[in-house]
Amino acid sequence: MAAKHTLSEALKTIRKARGLSQEAFSNVSSRTYMSSLERDLKSPTLNKLAELCEVMEVHPLTLLTLAYAGDDTRRAERLLAQVRQELEAVTQQADAP
């Protein structure tokens, strides 16, 4: 499944929606790093993604959902339903003797 938007676009969208400047992330990254992420020149680690999302006060899955579904709410709903089904299947398989 290809992302409808990129992670960089989703990051910038949420940052701006929250009214945050790139400097607002100074406790977890530099402005230069944020700029590199938003220009899709670098990719964050999972830990860094969690730190950035904490500053923006959103769950990392919100950021990823925006990256994959864009602003298409129906596509987001389908994506989240798929994730829910896959999680249930995986946890049931892991719990099976």
C-alpha positions in Angstrom: 0.0 0.0 0.0 1.6 3.2 -1.1 1.4 6.3 1.0 -1.0 8.9 -0.4 1.1 11.6 1.1 4.6 11.4 2.4 5.7 11.2 6.0 7.3 14.6 5.5 4.1 16.2 4.3 2.1 14.6 7.2 4.7 15.9 9.7 4.5 19.4 8.3 0.7 19.3 8.2 0.4 18.3 11.8 3.1 20.7 13.0 1.4 23.7 11.2 -2.1 22.6 12.4 -0.8 22.6 16.0 0.7 26.1 15.4 4.2 24.9 16.1 7.4 26.3 14.6 10.3 24.1 13.8 12.1 25.7 16.7 9.4 24.3 19.0 11.0 20.9 18.7 14.4 22.1 20.1 14.1 19.7 23.1 14.1 16.7 20.8 15.7 17.9 17.6 17.3 20.8 15.8 15.5 23.1 13.4 17.9 21.9 10.7 16.9 18.3 11.3 13.2 19.2 11.3 13.7 21.0 8.0 15.4 17.9 6.6 12.5 15.7 7.7 9.9 18.1 6.2 11.8 18.2 2.9 12.0 14.4 2.8 15.8 14.4 2.9 15.9 12.3 6.1 13.8 9.6 7.7 13.3 9.5 11.5 13.8 6.4 13.6 10.7 5.1 15.4 12.0 6.6 18.7 12.5 10.0 17.1 9.1 9.8 15.5 7.6 9.2 19.0 9.5 12.2 20.4 8.3 14.4 17.6 4.7 13.3 18.0 4.9 13.9 21.7 5.8 17.6 21.0 2.8 17.8 18.6 0.6 16.0 21.1 -0.5 13.3 18.6 -0.1 9.5 18.6 2.5 8.3 16.1 -0.3 6.3 14.4 -2.1 9.6 13.7 1.0 10.8 11.8 1.3 7.5 9.9 -2.4 7.4 9.1 -2.2 10.9 7.6 0.9 9.9 5.6 -1.0 6.8 4.2 -4.5 8.2 3.9 -4.0 11.9 3.5 -7.1 14.0 4.2 -9.4 11.3 2.8 -11.4 10.3 5.9 -12.9 7.2 4.3 -9.5 6.0 3.3 -8.3 6.6 6.9 -11.3 4.7 8.3 -10.5 1.7 6.0 -6.9 1.8 6.9 -7.6 1.9 10.6 -10.1 -1.0 10.2 -7.4 -3.0 8.4 -4.9 -2.3 11.2 -7.5 -3.4 13.8 -8.1 -6.7 12.0 -4.4 -7.4 11.5 -3.7 -6.7 15.2 -6.5 -9.0 16.3 -5.2 -11.7 14.0 -1.6 -11.4 15.1 -2.4 -11.3 18.8 -4.7 -14.3 18.4 -2.0 -16.2 16.7 0.6 -15.2 19.3 -1.8 -16.4 22.1 -2.5 -19.7 20.4 -0.8 -22.7 22.1 
